[in-house]
Amino acid sequence: MSNAVYEINAADLYDKKKLPDGDTISISVVGPDESSKEIKFILRLEEPVSWWKGLLLFNRKGNNSFRAIAELQGNDPSQTNGATDIDELGKYDLVLSKAKTFGVHTNMYRIVDAQRAFRPGYQYILSWLTD
């Protein structure tokens, strides 16, 4: 992962703070579902946001391998979902990514406290409000 990735805390998303690259992303929580051991995520694009966005798990070993939890673009569909578990959040970096100049997919925000902030049995709805 490039050193240009901004480090944020999950609290920055709850507070709807304008992030360093000018994005605003909000988060809301549904749960708990006591029967689930997964951490579920929904990624939404709110109008007028329509360029590609992704929620990715990036390998910390620096070999550029990753797994997309959720990714989408445009307004149809306006949301997508995926899941992970607490062990993966301990091994991989949870990163919010977006398309930048010429549509290049770019890692933007590493959620540094992901393993503490996101709990199994909950669903986290990430809404990309502005870019």
Secondary structure, 3 states (H helix, E strand, C coil): CCCCCEEECHHHHHCCCECCCCCEEEEEEECCCCCCCCEEEEEEECCCCCCCEEEEEEECCCCCCEEEEEEECCCCCCEEEEEECHHHHHHEEEEEEEECHHHCEEEEEEECCHHHHCCCCCEEEEEEEEC
